Amino acid sequence: MAVNETLPGKPKRVVGLKSAVLVSIVVALVAFIGGTRFNDWQIQLGNSQNKGAPAQLNFASLQDVYDKLRQRYDGQLDANKLIDGAKKGLVEATGDPYTVYFTDAEAKQFLGDLEGKFTGIGAELDKRNNQLIVVSTLDDSPARKAGLQANDAIVKVNDEYTTTWTVEQAVSKIRGDKGTTVKLMIARTDQQPQQFSIVRDEIVNPSVKSEITGDNVGYMRISRFAENDTTSLSTKAAQDFKDKAVKGVVLDLRGNGGGYLTAAQEIASLWLKDKVVVQEKRGDVVQDTLRSSNGPILDGIPTVVLVDGGSASASEIVAGALHDNNAAKLVGVKTFGKGSVQQIEKIPSGGEVKVTVAKWYTPNGKNISKEGISPDTEVKLSDDDLKNNRDPQKDRAFELLK
């Protein structure tokens, strides 16, 4: 994530999903970004888990490999690409899918995608069990219109198998110029693989949309936790809900793969007054406890939060905070399960590393990695519902507020 920091020296923090991975191919968000923040807090230096790691690595063997390539390789070597490849390999060897090396160009793209401006198909990707999967599709995106769904497995891209690909590699293959077509072979549970041909497009996607229904219930959908508009748009919507005395609010976080941690904290603060939003730990040591502000616009207004398997990272932080503080009920299906925090660090020689620095816990002390958060009321969305534009999850949320 090429961070473009507005506060010099303050690292951005992201909580993942998907390496908040907005592959939104959008994107190359490799790992949910869950939340990034600007403040004076930084993870304590001197990770006790790595006390035994050598202060310096011996790269003589790497030089040996390069020597053989230079002597024997039948092709043109690009030294810069080799160095970037070595950096990527070093970071990837941690075994953590959310710890990722970005070149400067990849970092710039990563942040651009997070802010909702890109050219692609509009699908968030992740990798689980050595398989590329669709975490969610963006509203009104080519991917959504084509029928891609959360948990779809991407078997092939343009007739190439994806088995050994990283999320970044998949993104580079799926992205392309506006008006061009990408072919995806998709596998779904208990179904034969299907082929989708999707025309890439330019996507500009505000992170917050809202309305007040005829039943006087406020509906707010947050598609990602962006730095530039999420807080302002959601605050404006919340104030409108309050001014018009809505009898309840539905907060839709379905398909929201994450974003900046500060944005998640500010959204939770619309409902919570000086309450724990999330706690961060490194090993067993508490690094920080983030609390809500003192001016909750929607305090006391009955609220239902919609979640699904595409709700990850910062979405899970908000859902967990509102639920554990008894400010909302959850409806839908279990969330993705991304319970770690990433921090973006610039590399002096070029590029940036998004590195997992801590795990986050809900106010009740739960880390949801791989488990997700289970809703109070489970409502599934079937293929038939999608084909016929039915939304029983949203319907149920409104029913609970009547």
N, C-alpha and C positions, 0 to 999 in steps of 0.2 A: 504494500500500500504506500504509494508515494505520497507522503502525507500532507504536504502543503500546509504545514502547521501555521496557525495564526498566532500561537503563543510560543515564542522561541524556547527551545529546550524542554518543552513539556511533551512527553510521549503520548501518542494517541492510544487509547485502550479500546479493544474490541472484544465483545463476548461473542462467541461464535454463533452460528449455524452457520451452519454451513457456512466456515471459513468463510458466517454468515454468510460464503461462497455464493455470491450472487453470480452464478454462472448465468446468471440471468443472461447469460450468454449474451447473456447479456453480459456476460460477465465473468470474469474470472475471479470471482471472489472465492477463493478457495477456502472454504471453511467458514462457517458462518461468522460474520463479523460481529456479532452480537453486540458489542457496545464499545464505543471508543470514547475516551474522555480527555478533557484538558483540565488539569488541576495540579496542585502542588504534590499530590500523593504519588509515590512511586513504590513499586515492589522493593522490599528489602534486598540489598545486595548480598551475595555470598550464600547461594542456595545450598543448604546443608545436604541435600540429596546428591550434590555433585562434588562434595569435598574430595572424593577420591579421583576425580578426573584430572588428568595432567594439565598443567598451565599452558603447555604448547603441544601441538600435535607434530609428529614426525612425518613430513610430506615427501620424504625421499622416494617412497614406493610410488607415489603419484607421478613424480618426475620420471621414474622408470617406465611407467605406462606411456607417458607422453613421448619419451625417447623412442619407444617401439613404434608408436603411431607415426612419428616424424620420419623414421627410417623406412617403414614398410607400407604405410597406408597409401592405397592407390586412389588418390583423390586430393582435393585442395583442403587443407586444414585452416580453420579460422580460430586464431588464438583467443579472441574475445568470447566466442561461443563456447570454446572448450573450458575457459575459466568459469563462465556462467554455469555451464553444465556441472562442473566440479562443485560449485557452491550449492546448487540445487541438490546434488547427490548427498552432500554432507548434511544438509538440513533434513532431507527426506529420511536419512538413516536413523533419525530419532524415533521413527515409527509412529509419530503423532501426525495424523492427517491435517491438523489445524496449525501446525508449525510449518511455515512455507517461506521459501526465498523468492523474491520478486526482482526482476530486472527493473530498471527505472521506468521503462515503457509499460511493463506489466503492472507496476505499482500505480502508475498514473491511470491506467485503465480501470484498475480495481476500485479506486476511489470514485472515478467518474460513474461507474456502474452503481455504486452505493447511493449516489445522489440522484439516480433515476434517469440518466441521459446516456443512451448508447444505441448502437446498431446491432441487431441480432434477432433472436426469436423470442426472448423474454422468458427464459426458464431458469430456475435455480437448480444447480446440480450438486451432488455430493457423491462420495464413494463409500460403500459399505459392503463388507464381505467380498472385497475385490470386484465389486460390481458398481458401475456408474448408475446412479438413480436420479430421477427428477424429484426434487424436494417440493417445488411448487412452480406455478406459472403466474406471470404477472397479469394484472387486469388488462383486458383489451389487447393482449399481446398476440403475435402470430402463433405462439405455442398454445395459448389458451383457445384461440379460435380453431386451431387444427385438431384439438381434442386431447392434447397431452394432459396427463394427470399426475398427481403426487404419487410417488412410489413406483412409477413406471421405470423399468430397467432399460437402459440404452445399450442394445446389443451391438449395433453397427452404426457408423456414421459414414455416409457416402460409400457404402459397401465395404468399409474397413471395420474389422472387429475391434472392440474397445477394451478387451480383457485386461491388457497390460497398461492401459492409459491412466495417467493422472487426471485430476479434474482440469488442471491447466491445459493439458494436451487436448482434452475433449473440447474445451472452450475455443482453443485456437482453430480446431477443425470445424466447429459449429458456427463460429462467428464468420462474418463476411459482409460484402457490400450490400447496400439496400437494393432490393429487387432481385437478388440472386436466390437460388434455391438450395436447400440442404435436405438430404434424405436421411431419415432416422429409422432404424428398425427397433421397435419397442416390444418388450415382453412384459406381460401382466400375469398375475397369479392365475393358474389354471386356464390360461388362454394361449392360443397359438400366437407367435410373434406377428406383429402388424407393421406395415411400412407406412411412414408418414413423409410427405413432401411438403416442406414448409418454406414459404417465401420470407426472406429476412426483411426487416423494416427498421426504420429509425423509431426509437421509443423514448418518449418523454413522459414520465409517470409521476405525478404529484404523490407524495407519500401518504397524504390524508384526504379522505373524502367523507362527507357527512351530509345528513339530511334529517328532517323531523317528519315522522310519518303521520298519517291521518289519525292514528291512535294516540298522538302526542307522546311518542317515544323517540328519543334521539338515537340515531344510528351513526356510528363513527367507524370507518374502516381505515386501518393503518397498514400499509403494504410493506413498509420497511422503516427502520429507525434512522433516518438521515440526519445529517448535521445541519443542513441549510434550511429545511422547512417544516420538519415534523413537529417541533415544539410550538412554533407560531401558529400553524394551521390547526393543530389539535386544541390549543388554548382558545383560539377564536371560536371553534366549534363548541367547546365546552361552555364558554360564556353565553353563546347563543342558546344552548340547551337550558341553561339556568335562567336566562332572561325570559324565556318562553315557558318556564315552569313545567318542563317535561316530567312525566310521572316515572320515567325509567330511562336507562341508557343501555344500548347494545354496543359493545366494543368488539369489533371483528378483527381478530389477529390470525385468521386462517391464511396459510400460505406465506406468512411473514417470516422470512428466514433470519431476521436479526438486524443489526446495525450498531450504532454507537451507544455505548453504555450510558453516557450522560443523557441521551435522548430517552432511554428507557426509564431512567430515574425521574426525569421531568414529567413523563407521561403518568407514571404512578402517582406523582405528586398532585395530579388533578383530582385524585380521590382521597389521598392519604395525608394526614397532618402529623408531621414529625414521627413517622413510623419507619421501622427497618424495611428497606426495599430489597437489599441483597447484601450478603456478607461474602468476602473473598478470603480464601485460605490458601496457603502454600504449604503443602504437607499438612501438619496439624496446627500450624501457626496462623492466627487470624492476621491478615494484612490490612484489611479495611472493612468498615461497615458503612454502607451508603444509606442515608435516611431521606425521607421525603421532606418537602418544604413545609412552610406553615400556612400556606394559602390555598387549600384544596377547593377549587371551584365546584366540584361535583360531590363534595363530602355529604354523605347521607342519602344520596339519590340511588335507589335500587339499580343495580347493574348486573348484566350478564356478559361474560366474555366468551366469544366463540373461538375455539381452538381446533386444530387438526394436526395430522402428521407433518405438515409443512410449517407449523409454528415452532420456531427454534430460537435458541439463544436469547436475544433481548426480548423477544416475544414471551418466552418462558419466564423470564425474570419478571416482566410486568404481570403476567397471569398468576405466577406464584405469589407475588407481593400482594396483589389485590385479594387473592383467595385466602392466603394465610392470615391476613389482617381483617378478614370477614367483611371486605368491602364489595365482593362480587362472587357470583356463582359461575362455574365453568360448564359450558355445553359444547358437545362435539365428540371428538375422539382423542386418544392419547397424543400428546405432543411429541416432537422429534427426539428430544433427549440430548441436548448439547450443554454441558455444565462446566465449560472451561472459559477462561478469559485470555485473550491474546493482546499483545502489545507490539506496536510497530516500531522497529529500530532501524535507523539509516546506517548503512555500511560505508565507512570512509572511502573505500575503493570503488564504490558504486553499488547500486541496488539497495534493497531493504529486506529485512526479515520480519515476518509476522510470527512471533513466538509465544507459545502457551506459557503464561507466567503464574497462573493460579487456577483454582477451581472456585466456582461460585455456589452459594447455598441460599435456599429460600429463607424467609424469616423464621420458619419452623425448623431450620437446620438441615434441610434435605438437599443433597446434591443429586441432580436428575440425569446425570450422564447415562446414556443408553437406556434409561428407564422412561424418561419423559414424565409429564404430569397428566394424571388421569382426571377426566372431567367429573363433575358432580352428576351430570346427566349425560349419558352416552347416546349420541344420535349419529348414525352412519349415513353417508351419502353414497348412493349406488350409481352404477353406470347409467341405469335407466333414468335416475333423477337428473343426472348431468345432461343426458340427451334431450330430456323434455323440459329443461330449464326449471326444475323443481329444486327447492332448497329447504329440506325438512329441518336442518340444523338451525337455520335462521328463523324459520317458522316457530320452532320450539322455544327459542330464546325470547321471541316476542310474546308467546303464550305465557311464559313464566312471569312476565312483567305486567300482564293484564290484571 
